[in-house]
């Protein structure tokens, strides 16, 4: 059976002082497109542009710091608990000093940090909490889709062994045909992006409905797609549900509660 042999160069431009990686490119593109879409939403609803600029600072800082801490705490705590300096430094000290960039980001950590940041932002600038969460829910799936394409270009977050015709052989990892888990997620998240933006135009429910729908769709799909992905850490071997699935469950439950609550309160408006 013919498979897709995959080993792209992870570097777009090899600059002398700082190489431009595909992952970094897609991460920056995610923030750029998200900002453009939210800028239009803010203008349409008469919200001042400077409030979006403030929101962007909160979102970027929370996403990067939270995702980094999430990886270090949820997936590689044993190592980083003994090497605290490496959490926010782009170097590895052991077995020898090396510049490696910030390898290891966990989306669940980013999600938790984002929720905290948006609560702080809402209180600081007196913007309705669920209105902000609804708007961010419209662009986050697109950002996640682009980031997974970056993971694909890096041959990371690979899938489980598979014999399907579209299986990828990640030559940088091994010679085993695998599910392209990154591609599954990228396609799924883009579909959720389209669905949520379509739903926003057709729903007249109170603020929070889109955010609740976002939580259920994103984290339920993440839960299911984890069955096609290889374990991210050795300790997950043999677990009935891996860490990504366990971390997804509270978000799914919270999303369902929010949807039911929004549906109930909408009956009175």
SEZA-862546 format. One record per atom (N, C-alpha, C, CB): residue in one letter; y, z, x. Coordinates in steps of 0.001 Angstrom, whole numbers, padded with zeros to 6 digits, always signed. Each point is the difference from the previous one (the first is absolute). Glycine has a CB too. Example, Ala and Ser with C-alpha at 12.3 -4.5 7.8 and 13.67 -1.06 7.14 Angstrom:
REM residues 2
A-005690+007800+013190/A+001190+000000-000890/A+001200+000000+000900/A-001173+001246-001892/S+002223-001966+001542/S+001190+000060+000820/S+001090+000730-000770/S-000628-002145+001184/
//
This chain:
REM residues 269
X-001194+000000+000838/X+001194+000000-000838/X+001257+000000+000882/X-001259+001228-001835/X+002223-002057+001479/X+001244-000074+000771/X+000939+001124-000418/X-000252-002499+000228/X+000771+003211+000737/X+000946+001082-000263/X+001357-000342+000619/X-001892+001690-000059/X+002868-000866-000226/X+001337-000174+000559/X+000104+000871+001247/X+001009-000503-002294/X-000874-000127+003439/X+000105+000740+001263/X+001476+000289+000249/X-002109-001096+000952/X+002437+002363-000848/X+001394+000442-000045/X+000372+000784+001250/X-000124+000069-002493/X+001065-000601+003240/X+000504+000714+001177/X+001400-000515+000357/X-002371+000346+000852/X+003339-000186-001770/X+001357-000490+000281/X+000704+000906+001012/X+000124-000989-002316/X+000864+000429+002961/X+000830+000779+000917/X+000911+000879-000847/X-000079-001808+001814/X+000014+003104-001609/X+000810+000924-000795/X+001475-000024+000342/X-001985+001406-000174/X+002353-002158+001206/X+001392-000054+000452/X+000626-001334-000373/X-000537+001557+001893/X+001716-001517-002528/X+000737-001214-000337/X+000811-000461+001202/X+000109+000696-002420/X+000702+000215+002955/X+000829-000283+001172/X-000244+001092+001032/X+001762-001178-001412/X-002076+000775+002618/X-000257+000978+001057/X+001277+000206+000798/X-002440-000668+000128/X+003361+001447-000715/X+001257+000280+000664/X-000218+000989+001143/X+001247-000443-002143/X-000446+000341+003158/X-000195+000824+001189/X+000156+001482-000293/X+000816-001890+001371/X+000164+002220-002226/X+000276+001419-000245/X-000775+000561-001189/X+002255-000360+000961/X-002586-000496-001937/X-000722+000485-001178/X-000654-001171-000713/X+001603+001930-000249/X-002929-002061+000290/X-000672-001119-000675/X+000103+000118-001521/X-001578-000182+001938/X+001772-000960-002596/X+000067-000022-001452/X-001395-000247-000551/X+002388-000835+000052/X-002920+001812-000771/X-001350-000079-000541/X+000034-000508-001447/X-000726+001888+001522/X-000389-002509-001931/X-000105-000460-001378/X+000138+001155-000979/X-001463-001871+000759/X+000849+002998-000429/X+000072+001154-000893/X+001447+000439-000189/X-002289+000725+000738/X+003038-000646+000342/X+001410+000393-000081/X+000796-001011-000815/X-000190+001148+002221/X-000129-002440-002030/X+000693-001047-000759/X-000211+000175-001501/X-000275-001564+001939/X-000971+001767-002362/X-000280+000135-001425/X+000555+001312-000558/X-002061-001392+000308/X+002096+002433+000517/X+000590+001261-000431/X+001500-000177-000249/X-001747+001279+001301/X+002440-001945-000387/X+001427-000255-000166/X+000256-000926-001191/X+000329+000316+002472/X-001194-001315-002644/X+000137-000914-001138/X-000174+000749-001322/X-000854-001895+001424/X-000065+002860-001441/X-000224+000804-001207/X+001257+000774-000378/X-002432+000198+000588/X+003058+000448+000388/X+001221+000749-000281/X+001140-000937-000414/X-000728+001762+001642/X+000828-002922-000984/X+001078-000952-000290/X-000112-000542-001429/X+000083-000622+002440/X-001274+000156-002813/X-000182-000547-001347/X+000154+001090-001055/X-001533-001756+000927/X+001024+002942-000639/X+000154+001113-000934/X+001457+000314-000254/X-002164+000919+000777/X+002950-000941+000293/X+001442+000283-000133/X+000683-001073-000834/X-000012+001166+002222/X-000328-002426-001999/X+000612-001087-000762/X-000304+000128-001496/X-000189-001483+002019/X-001064+001776-002338/X-000390+000120-001406/X+000693+001193-000651/X-002222-001054+000525/X+002238+002196+000170/X+000642+001188-000557/X+001515-000184-000119/X-001827+001408+000985/X+002408-002160-000067/X+001437-000259-000079/X+000335-000705-001300/X+000136-000135+002497/X-000954-000809-002876/X+000208-000712-001266/X-000180+000940-001186/X-000790-002129+001069/X-000233+002983-001015/X-000239+000961-001089/X+001183+000963-000146/X-002488-000166+000404/X+002997+000647+000719/X+001133+000930-000034/X+001231-000665-000609/X-000911+001177+002025/X+001198-002432-001624/X+001166-000705-000537/X-000133-000242-001494/X+000331-001085+002216/X-001533+000725-002651/X-000227-000284-001417/X+000243+001229-000876/X-001663-001737+000666/X+001404+002910-000115/X+000143+001222-000794/X+001255+000788+000370/X-002480+000092-000193/X+003374-000738+000957/X+001292+000598+000292/X-000035+001195+000920/X+000669-000803-002164/X-001677+000866+003057/X-000099+001102+000958/X+000657-000428+001306/X-002145+000843-001072/X+002985+000016+001624/X+000768-000326+001203/X-000907-000376+001172/X+001792+001555-000782/X-001374-002559+001546/X-000780-000494+001135/X-000214+001069+001061/X+000899-002268-000442/X+000081+003135+000650/X-000146+001000+001063/X-001138+000972-000291/X+002440-000200+000473/X-002774+000360-001772/X-001129+000871-000336/X-001326-000631+000417/X+001312+000933-001922/X-001387-002257+001888/X-001196-000682+000482/X-000104+000130+001512/X+000118-001612-001924/X+001007+001523+002611/X-000001+000156+001454/X-000489+001391+000398/X+001894-001640+000168/X-001447+002644-000892/X-000478+001366+000260/X-001497+000098-000290/X+002281+000932-000571/X-002703-001554-000538/X-001417+000029-000365/X-000852-000648+001082/X+000627-000060-002424/X-000144-001045+003001/X-000754-000701+001036/X-000259+000910+001193/X+001007-002168-000745/X-000015+002970+001111/X-000160+000928+001125/X-001091+001016-000306/X+002421-000295+000616/X-002384+000874-001821/X-001013+000975-000407/X-001393-000636+000007/X+001718+001199-001409/X-001824-002399+000854/X-001301-000655-000144/X-000592-000354+001363/X+000722-000910-002223/X+000075+000299+003092/X-000517-000414+001305/X-000429+001209+000834/X+001488-002022-000076/X-000629+003043+000096/X-000335+001195+000783/X-001261+000675-000537/X+002435+000320+000526/X-002520-000164-001848/X-001155+000673-000606/X-001280-000805+000192/X+001525+001041-001684/X-001438-002371+001504/X-001188-000839+000112/X-000578+000044+001408/X+000907-001480-001792/X-000049+001362+002794/X-000480-000031+001388/X-000514+001372+000434/X+001636-001836+000514/X-000836+002873-000751/X-000401+001353+000426/X-001229+000465-000777/X+002393+000539+000578/X-002380-000761-001900/X-001122+000433-000821/X-001283-000723+000329/X+001601+000530-001770/X-001513-001851+001972/X-001193-000773+000320/X-000590+000426+001347/X+000916-001922-001331/X-000029+002208+002279/X-000472+000432+001320/X-000671+001369-000083/X+001841-001325+001084/X-001184+002263-001758/X-000585+001329-000153/X-001294-000065-000800/X+002287+001013+000121/X-002319-001891-001120/X-001210-000143-000810/X-001197-000410+000832/X+001419-000601-001932/X-001210-000353+002833/X-001104-000422+000871/X-000442+001138+000908/X+000854-002352-000063/X+000123+003020+000668/X-000325+001061+000964/X-000684+001191-000665/X+001950-000723+001374/X-001560+001046-002604/X-000555+001161-000692/X-001290-000322-000749/X+002308+000876-000215/X-002361-002042-000440/X-001136-000319-000861/X-001156-000675+000738/X+001611-000210-001858/X-001299-000595+002878/X-001029-000832+000612/X-000325+000347+001452/X+000743-001762-001524/X+000178+002383+002239/X-000259+000256+001425/X+000576+001352+000408/X+000029-002479+000471/X-000230+003470-001327/X+000596+001317+000246/X-000545+000646+001266/X+000300+000270-002453/X-001583-000464+002729/X-000603+000638+001165/X+000701-000417+001288/X-002184+000077-001208/X+002500-001368+001319/X+000657-000475+001223/X+001457+000442+000053/X-001542-001970+000040/X+002300+001737-001121/X+001439+000273+000039/X+000331+001488-000037/X+000347-002178-001114/X-001275+002993+000640/X+000241+001439+000058/X+000008+000489+001443/X-001069+000265-002252/X+000444-001040+003139/X-000023+000336+001428/X+001003-000820+000814/X-002400+000610-000257/X+003051-001590-000408/X+000964-000864+000681/X+001210-000212-000911/X-001859-001156+001301/X+002543+002238-001603/X+001099-000042-000971/X+001123-000951+000423/X-000556+002348-000622/X+000798-002469+001918/X+001101-000836+000475/X-000203-001473-000355/X+000358+001623+001860/X-001601-002036-002049/X-000282-001409-000269/X+000221-000389-001457/X-001636+000072+001846/X+001871+000896-002720/X+000177-000319-001415/X+001187-000929-000202/X-001000+002208-000618/X+002132-001894+001257/X+001205-000810-000189/X+000490-000659+001291/X+000613+001516-001865/X-001503-001620+002850/X+000320-000733+001219/X-000918-001216+000087/X+000769+002125+001178/X-000236-003296-000828/X-000823-001222+000052/X-000830-000105+001276/X+001717-001119-001395/X-002251+002234+001847/X-000789+000015+001235/X-001283+000789-000223/X+002098-000183+001397/X-003041-000029-000531/X-001218+000811+000032/X-000130+000581+001396/X-001141-001423-001783/X+000957+002736+001844/X-000051+000676+001294/X-001405+000060+000576/X+001956+001334-000704/X-002983-001454-000161/X-001381+000130+000470/X-000790-001249-000374/X+000119+002516-000222/X-001003-002994+001105/X-000352+000568+001318/X+001045-000290+001083/X-002391-000256-000633/X+003341-000684+000331/X+001093-000273+000927/X+001218-000380-000820/X-001593-000750+001837/X+002756+000857-001241/X+001241-000299-000694/X+000078-001495-000312/X+001135+001939+001154/X-000900-002273-002425/X+000084-001405-000398/X+000904-000134-001217/X-002311-000442+000914/X+003105-000632-000951/X+000834-000304-001160/X-000865-000746-001003/X+002132-000095+001401/X-002307+000652-002591/X-000885-000618-000994/X+000708-000291-001315/X-001900+001186+001057/X+003177-000773-001187/X+000674-000157-001280/X-000493+001071-000967/X+000255-002487+000388/X+000205+002392-001632/X-000430+000979-000996/X-001228-000529-000728/X+002371+000841-000278/X-003529-000583+000853/X-001253-000438-000589/X-000528+001084-000920/X-000506-001428+002008/X+000334+001082-003256/X-000520+000963-000967/X+001028+000412-001017/X-001542+000799+001719/X+001481-001425-002908/X+000860+000353-001122/X-000882+000090-001240/X+002043-001136+001047/X-001839+002132-001871/X-000801+000194-001205/X+000892-000097-001230/X-001623+001461+001266/X+001286-002377-002162/X+000844-000248-001170/X+000116+001222-000905/X-000663-002388+000113/X-000390+003194-000196/X+000073+001184-000858/X+001033+000999+000516/X-002405-000328-000611/X+002487+000460+001934/X+001021+000869+000571/X+001391-000518-000303/X-001582+000647+001804/X+001746-001983-001710/X+001277-000602-000338/X+000364+000223-001455/X-000391-001697+001755/X-000597+001619-002655/X+000251+000188-001431/X+000464+001429-000292/X-001732-001750-000520/X+001077+002721+001130/X+000378+001403-000217/X+001421+000249+000497/X-002412+000703+000219/X+002710-001211+000983/X+001337+000184+000572/X+001058-000701-000844/X-001013+000176+002285/X+000685-001336-002823/X+000950-000734-000843/X+000342+000776-001267/X-000909-002145+000898/X-000092+002742-001518/X+000250+000793-001212/X+000956+001150+000301/X-002283-000601-000876/X+002046+001277+001981/X+000883+001111+000388/X+001412-000522+000273/X-001968+001256+000981/X+002064-002380-000255/X+001309-000561+000354/X+000776-000438-001237/X-000947-000746+002186/X+000257+000158-003162/X+000689-000479-001204/X+000491+001165-000843/X-001418-002060+000009/X+000663+003150-000051/X+000472+001198-000710/X+001283+000506+000654/X-002374+000611-000655/X+002390-000551+001990/X+001197+000451+000724/X+001164-000959-000226/X-001460+001085+001734/X+001180-002374-001700/X+001038-001008-000224/X+000584+000125-001411/X-001156-001542+001627/X+000285+001700-002598/X+000443+000112-001389/X+000926+001198-000195/X-002133-001082-000738/X+001786+002199+001330/X+000823+001203-000131/X+001315-000144+000767/X-002086+001374-000265/X+002014-001994+001440/X+001198-000120+000839/X+001041-000934-000610/X-001424+000435+001996/X+000972-001574-002562/X+000936-001008-000478/X+000056-000103-001529/X-000422-001231+002107/X-000246+002162-002793/X+000079+000091-001462/X-000430-001307-000684/X+001857+001667+000260/X-002962-002233+000233/X-000589-001191-000605/X-001302+000428-000674/X+001053-001563+001745/X-001276+001107-002972/X-001179+000411-000762/X-001282-000250+000798/X+001227-000497-002141/X-002041+001531+002277/X-001196-000061+000850/X-000940-001120-000413/X+000198+002445+000372/X-000577-002488-001649/X-000982-000992-000422/X+000573-001413-000011/X-001100+001762-001362/X+002407-001898+001229/X+000607-001323+000106/X-000204-000538+001413/X+001715+000589-001769/X-001480+000257+002769/X-000190-000415+001389/X-001471-000309+000270/X+001975+001401+000695/X-002865-000548-001165/X-001431-000211+000231/X-000483-001286-000655/X-000321+002473+000127/X+000832-002768-001330/X-000361-001253-000657/X+000422-001207+000830/X+000214+001136-002213/X+001001-001079+002742/X+000505-001138+000771/X-000786-000174+001303/X+002283+000360-000997/X-002591+000726+001663/X-000791-000098+001226/X-001416-000500-000287/X+001359+001859+000990/X-001882-001494-002142/X-001345-000449-000385/X-000070-001512-000142/X-000355+002171-001167/X+001486-002806+000876/X+000022-001452-000178/X-000132-000747+001323/X+001413+000330-002017/X-001010+000287+003127/X-000007-000708+001287/X-001071+000514+000961/X+002427-000394-000307/X-002910+001601+000095/X-000976+000579+000935/X-001287-000818+000111/X+000945+002228-000541/X-001508-002750-000557/X-001226-000810+000162/X+000207-001231+000876/X-000720+000791-002234/X+001893-001407+002152/X+000282-001151+000864/X+000026+000438+001460/X+001321-001102-001849/X-000690+002237+002119/X+000051+000525+001369/X-001409+000293+000509/X+002278+000987-000448/X-003102-000362-000385/X-001374+000327+000401/X-000814-001265+000266/X+000127+002113-001349/X+000114-003152+000550/X-000701-001267+000197/X+000339-000603+001356/X+000011-000384-002473/X+001277+000381+002815/X+000428-000559+001286/X-000539+000818+001178/X+002070-000879-001112/X-002097+002192+000955/X-000505+000858+001068/X-001483-000255+000243/X+001718+001731-000585/X-002475-001965-000481/X-001427-000293+000175/X-000209-001345+000701/X-000506+001344-002063/X+001405-002289+001857/X-000095-001253+000758/X+000231+000291+001482/X+000800-001343-002005/X+000136+002258+002294/X+000206+000427+001373/X-001251+000630+000592/X+002401+000343-000519/X-003102+000469-000284/X-001266+000583+000449/X-001031-001086+000287/X+000488+002064-001340/X-000506-003107+000503/X-000933-001105+000215/X+000292-000702+001322/X-000217-000302-002484/X+001502+000083+002776/X+000370-000652+001253/X-000383+000858+001204/X+001884-001152-001183/X-001934+002463+000995/X-000382+000914+001078/X-001500+000259+000069/X+002220+001046-000235/X-002984-001629-000701/X-001452+000243-000081/X-000304+001480-000115/X-000410-002059+001341/X+001155+002757-002201/X-000215+001430-000214/X-000228+000268-001484/X+001432+000557+002008/X-001960+000638-002322/X-000423+000352-001362/X-000976-001062-000501/X+002208+001184-000464/X-003244-001413+001233/X-000974-001048-000297/X-000954+000433-001106/X+000166-000801+002364/X-000903-000183-002905/X-000916+000278-001095/X-001409+000325+000467/X+001367-001492-001395/X-002194+001807+000429/X-001413+000254+000287/X-000733-001321+000261/X+000067+002088-001436/X-001220-002033+002112/X-000790-001217+000221/X-000301-000716-001316/X-001010+001056+002037/X+001058-002390-002014/X-000206-000787-001216/X-000604-001350+000364/X+001937+001160-001137/X-002612-001767+000157/X-000592-001321+000207/X+000626-001036-000928/X-002142+001090+000707/X+003342-000804-001214/X+000684-000928-000904/X+000610-001147+000805/X+000488+001882-001627/X-000311-003059+001017/X+000514-001169+000745/X+001382+000215+000600/X-001335-001414-001506/X+002127+002292+000896/X+001360+000226+000496/X+000083+001196+000978/X+000862-000964-002161/X-001989+001417+002628/X-000007+001129+000936/X+000729-000369+001294/X-002179+000808-000985/X+002861+000182+001556/X+000708-000175+001265/X-000808+000635+001124/X+002228-000018-001193/X-002258-000644+002328/X-000538+000591+001219/X+001209+000392+000843/X-002181-001391-000067/X+002473+002682+000116/X+001147+000483+000772/X-000426+000104+001462/X+000944+001284-002003/X-000716-002361+002729/X-000529-000120+001360/X+000529+001078+000935/X-000197-002436-000371/X+001361+002963+000070/X+000562+001064+000829/X-000778+001301-000168/X+002251-001078-000177/X-003022+001180-000941/X-000723+001235-000319/X-001483-000130+000332/X+001659+000486-001816/X-002317-001495+001222/X-001423-000241+000237/X-000339-001396-000507/X-000549+002482-000195/X-000729-002785+000083/X-000436-001332-000442/X-000635+000045-001388/X-000357-000638+002393/X+000632+001689-003146/X-000610+000196-001312/X+000894-000589-001089/X-001149+002090+000826/X+000618-002953-001702/X+000787-000499-001136/X+000344+001161-000932/X-001122-002272+000157/X+002390+002343-000569/X+000463+001130-000806/X+000881-000470-001159/X-000109+001467+002035/X+000194-000592-003050/X+000963-000242-001070/X+001414+000044+000589/X-001575+001007-001738/X+002438-001967+001389/X+001398+000089+000432/X+000753+000974-000912/X-000073-002382+000895/X-000155+003666-000660/X+000565+001027-000875/X+001514-000059-000072/X-001938+001423+000539/X+002576-001783+000580/X+001466-000092+000001/X+000465-001083-000970/X+000064+000787+002395/X-000788-001914-002422/X+000354-001104-000879/X-000235+000372-001459/X-000566-001622+001822/X-000521+002338-002103/X-000248+000471-001367/X+001178+000848-000491/X-002496-000031+000427/X+002927+000952+000434/X+001100+000881-000391/X+001304-000779-000156/X-001127+001898+001187/X+001412-002811-000259/X+001244-000770-000055/X+000092-000785-001304/X+000005-000171+002504/X-001091-000478-002892/X-000009-000789-001237/X+000137+000902-001218/X-001427-001732+001116/X+000693+002843-001115/X+000047+000930-001138/X+001396+000588-000171/X-002421+000543+000357/X+003036-000113+000730/X+001324+000612-000087/X+001053-001010-000445/X-000660+001614+001790/X+000516-002871-001361/X+000956-001022-000449/X-000142-000241-001505/X-000070-001085+002281/X-001163+001099-002782/X-000222-000150-001447/X+000620+001176-000768/X-002140-001275+000459/X+002030+002479+000099/X+000607+001174-000634/X+001524-000131+000006/X-001959+001434+000718/X+002509-001960+000366/X+001441-000256+000086/X+000455-000910-001140/X-000097+000277+002501/X-000615-001367-002730/X+000333-000927-001093/X-000145+000688-001352/X-000756-001941+001407/X-000333+002686-001579/X-000270+000653-001283/X+001078+001027-000350/X-002451-000351+000382/X+002832+001184+000589/X+000989+001044-000267/X+001369-000595-000330/X-001255+001533+001531/X+001647-002586-000817/X+001293-000616-000273/X+000006-000722-001341/X+000358-000247+002453/X-001526-000255-002855/X-000115-000586-001337/X+000053+001086-001063/X-001354-001893+000932/X+000665+003008-000683/X-000030+001104-000964/X+001384+000606-000193/X-002365+000475+000651/X+003147-000408+000429/X+001335+000590-000106/X+000873-000769-000981/X-000201+000811+002349/X+000038-002125-002395/X+000805-000829-000875/X-000422+000117-001464/X+000341-001552+001907/X-001553+002034-002129/X-000533+000016-001365/X-000127+001396-000592/X-001213-002060+000570/X+001434+003086+000247/X-000163+001354-000515/X+001343+000632-000290/X-002121+000226+001274/X+002189+000551-002321/X+001227+000732-000336/X-000256+001507+000031/X+000785-001935-001425/X-001848+002300+002132/X-000333+001420+000079/X+000974+000725+000920/X-002419-000533-000425/X+002423+001840+000347/X+000917+000799+000812/X-000339-000118+001481/X+000298+001587-001916/X+000691-001242+002742/X-000193-000041+001447/X-001224+000822+000400/X+002478-000301+000327/X-003234-000231+000618/X-001206+000663+000471/X-001251-000747-000376/X+001182+002137-000161/X-001107-003008-000840/X-001174-000744-000437/X-000463-000965+001094/X+000766+000199-002393/X+000182-000953+002966/X-000353-000965+001043/X-000561+000722+001225/X+001792-001571-000830/X-001198+002710+001167/X-000492+000764+001145/X-001417+000509-000254/X+002357+000666+000557/X-002619-000177-001760/X-001340+000461-000340/X-001016-001129+000073/X+001007+001743-001459/X-000615-002915+000928/X-000884-001160+000053/X-000248-000422+001439/X+000840-000743-002236/X+000195+000814+003048/X-000122-000306+001431/X-001025+000920+000678/X+002399-000783+000016/X-002301+002079-000258/X-000929+000940+000629/X-001444-000303-000382/X+001794+001738-000010/X-002024-001993-001260/X-001369-000252-000458/X-000539-001299+000611/X+000489+001228-002159/X+000289-002307+002078/X-000477-001295+000484/X-000187-000008+001512/X+001156-001092-001916/X-000190+001616+002644/X-000073-000041+001457/X-001127+000852+000551/X+002432-000401+000040/X-002508+001635-000512/X-000972+000911+000605/X-001401-000166-000577/X+001855+001593+000394/X-001973-002103-001612/X-001322-000337-000516/X-000558-001201+000755/X+000619+000908-002273/X+000235-001907+002525/X-000461-001147+000783/X-000341+000423+001421/X+001407-001529-001403/X-000604+002424+001968/X-000296+000498+001347/X-001344+000727+000002/X+002472+000217+000498/X-002706+000608-001508/X-001258+000738-000115/X-001186-000966-000013/X+001183+001838-001265/X-001093-002904+000469/X-001106-000946-000147/X-000173-000864+001245/X+000398-000023-002463/X+000708-000404+003052/X-000086-000867+001178/X-000526+000730+001226/X+001883-001317-000917/X-001794+002644+000922/X-000538+000765+001133/X-001509-000223+000156/X+001801+001724-000340/X-002489-002090-000736/X-001442-000246+000095/X-000304-001218+000871/X-000293+001022-002269/X+001286-001893+002472/X-000201-001197+000813/X+000501+000178+001434/X+000199-001358-002076/X+000387+002513+002385/X+000621+000211+001306/X-000843+000919+000879/X+002243-000337-001048/X-002202+000075+002328/X-000692+000865+000954/X+000738+001329+000097/X-000839-002006+001300/X+000113+003052-000950/X+000615+001320+000158/X+001089-000059+001068/X-002155+001122-000698/X+003266-000429+000429/X+001108+000012+000946/X-000201+001031+001110/X+001501-000755-001840/X-002289+001778+001571/X-000258+001042+000994/X-001475+000369-000019/X+002351+000880-000247/X-002845-000396+001368/X-001418+000310+000142/X-000451+001081-000977/X+000155-000645+002397/X+000727+001592-002730/X-000422+001107-000858/X-000310-000465-001426/X+001392+001541+001395/X-000959-002764-001759/X-000261-000498-001357/X-001426-000508-000175/X+002400-000601-000164/X-003106+000417+001269/X-001361-000512-000062/X-000893+000930-000830/X+000321-001098+002247/X-000984+000529-003236/X-000899+000792-000839/X+000667+000650-001194/X-001304+000400+002011/X+002623-000475-002106/X+000693+000594-001141/X-000210-000867-001242/X+001723+001031+001544/X-001901-000403-002694/X-000157-000743-001250/X+001269-000786-000304/X-001604+001741-000863/X+002740-001082+001013/X+001307-000645-000143/X+000763+000216+001295/X+000035+000351-002528/X+000614-001393+003031/X+000713+000159+001264/X+001369+000644-000219/X-001209-002001+000914/X+001935+002211+000176/X+001282+000699-000088/X+001004-000763-000861/X-000430+000981+002257/X+000460-002304-002110/X+000921-000793-000807/X-000244+000160-001485/X+000139-001608+001857/X-001402+001696-002258/X-000333+000170-001418/X+000346+001396-000497/X-001827-001673+000265/X+001541+002670+000552/X+000325+001376-000385/X+001506+000183-000159/X-002049+000807+001199/X+002817-001414-000295/X+001457+000119-000076/X+000579-000808-001157/X+000051+000356+002465/X-000765-001386-002909/X+000491-000825-001112/X-000145+000695-001344/X-000594-002016+001310/X-000396+002880-001453/X-000304+000598-001301/X+001161+000798-000599/X-002357+000097+000730/X+003064+000759+000019/X+001132+000723-000601/X+001103-000933-000508/X-000516+001900+001522/X+000746-003005-000813/X+001025-000959-000432/X-000411-000676-001308/X+000656-000388+002404/X-001945+000051-002520/X-000490-000627-001236/X+000154+000961-001174/X-001637-001389+001325/X+001247+002640-001122/X+000094+001000-001064/X+001450+000227-000413/X-002080+001094+000865/X+002972-000961+000126/X+001412+000203-000305/X+000570-001203-000751/X+000227+001452+002040/X-000642-002660-001638/X+000465-001205-000689/X-000457-000042-001447/X-000032-001196+002171/X-001211+001566-002431/X-000512+000018-001370/X+000735+001027-000852/X-002235-000732+000847/X+002475+001914-000288/X+000747+001037-000724/X+001406-000494-000335/X-001331+001796+001170/X+001953-002441-000207/X+001361-000503-000208/X+000028-001088-001066/X+000550+000549+002380/X-001531-001453-002355/X-000068-001049-001020/X-000162+000588-001397/X-000992-001543+001696/X+000101+002521-001833/X-000220+000633-001306/X+001249+000739-000454/X-002445+000230+000514/X+003131+000436+000401/X+001206+000738-000358/X+001124-000944-000396/X-000679+001829+001553/X+000829-002925-000823/X+001030-000988-000331/X-000299-000665-001334/X+000406-000396+002439/X-001674+000117-002705/X-000376-000608-001280/X+000295+000945-001155/X-001783-001329+001156/X+001500+002624-000950/X+000243+000976-001055/X+001482+000146-000282/X-002075+001202+000658/X+002887-001054+000393/X+001434+000197-000207/X+000679-001253-000531/X-000018+001681+001826/X-000562-002866-001544/X+000591-001235-000486/X-000054-000093-001524/X-000651-001098+002142/X-000264+001846-002756/X-000111-000019-001462/X+001227+000608-000672/X-002480+000142+000231/X+003256+000634+000525/X+001146+000676-000592/X+001316-000706+000326/X-001261+002144+000152/X+001170-003347+000442/X+001213-000710+000391/X+000008-001385-000616/X+000107+001294+002146/
//
